[in-house]
Amino acid sequence: MTRMPPDAAADRAATRAAAQLRTNIAEAHRVVVKVGSSSLTTPKGGIDPERIEKLVDTLAQVRNGGREVVLVSSGAIAAGLSPLALKTRPRDLATQQAAASVGQGLLMGYYTQFFGRRGLGVGQVLLTVDDVTRRSHYRNAYRTLGKLLELGVVPVVNENDTVATHEIRFGDNDRLAALVAHLVHADALVLLSDVDSLYTSNPSKPGARRVADVRSDADLATIDTSARGSDVGTGGMTTKIDAARIATSAGIPVVLTLADRAARALAGEPVGTCFHPTGKRRPTRLLWLAHATDGHGELWLDDGAVRAVVQRKASLLPAGITSVKGSFASGEPVDLVAPDGTVVARGLVNYDADELPDLIGRQTRDLAAELGAGYDRTVVHRDALIVLVTHPGPRPTASA
């Protein structure tokens, strides 16, 4: 028997793996589908009911076929532009929030109407970062989404733009969709956009090549991510790749394709770009902590504390802290910083910022003896901590 060359055998194995992953997506019981503003709007930027209804028709067929669907939908701000006589997406937060306040009801009205015609109810779920980083809040979000699916309702998720501030924003719905996919234990994530796939360069350029499968960051080395999103959206290709990294690192396959190809993507057809899982599911709160938050302050550590946190996955104690920066309350996320300025971890702190200066560098047993048993506790417990850098290095300087 003639043996195939190693490269040919590897190619065949990769082809089989890609086909099997598409089959897995077609059979996925619980799917999160994210649609961007540009896929729901007219060329002038206003909401397009026909586009919405076409998407609803696809998702309703999937849901009525016995699969569960969570829709993460942009478009609230875009829907509010016309009623407020705004020609383009506003840049300032206050006007964005006003547009979202007006547009969210209009957008949900379309979803309620169109899903209703197909015998399905919808439930609105608006999230902020704070809702899903605090233990009680993210459990509530999980229970709400789970109950909606159990009741046969299609959850429609969006960031709560009306109340979110710059400090507690997801920033884009691509990242939100990846985190929601993890939150609801989804079997697949489909990102619908105004591009049909990843390409090695702008598709309009000669020699641009479609990338059908991404198995690791190495497959992204030749990707041109310079394309920006539309005037009514916030995301570009970079945000979609980042979202795919978040989902695949938690074991969830991702398909990126055009909104018009949603049905084909959900059926497992070879459309768009398929991102293969690279990791396993992690505790939900830690994934949110790593990807959905910024630190509200900084705890600077000595070298021993850095080794304990990074290498031994230990809790952070007052003895290992050298300084405290920023203003934060107990339960909020803070960055843990090495002596060279590298942010090595992020965690939920157990003290207010103004309590810590008198505690740093001291042993917990001494604090408990002097101040009471309530001070015999960690500053950041290892179960509420995510390591961000396994090999600390210099911290990048911010550009002007």
Secondary structure, DSSP 8 states (H G I E B T S, - for coil): -----HHHHHHHHHHHHHHHHHHHHHT-SEEEEEE-GGGTB-TTSSB-HHHHHHHHHHHHHHHHTT-EEEEEE--HHHHHHTTTT-SS--SSHHHHHHHHHHHHHHHHHHHHHHHHHTT--EEEEEE-HHHHHSHHHHHHHHHHHHHHHHTT-EEEEEE-TTT--GGG---SHHHHHHHHHHHTT-SEEEEEESSSSEESS-TTSTT--EE-EE-SGGGGTT--------TT----HHHHHHHHHHHHHTT--EEEEEGGGHHHHHTT-S-SEEE---S----HHHHHHHHS---SEEEEE-HHHHHHHHTS---B-GGGEEEEEE---TTSEEEEE-TTS-EEEEEEESS-GGGGGGTTT--HHHHHHHH-GGGSS-SEEEEEEEE--SS---------
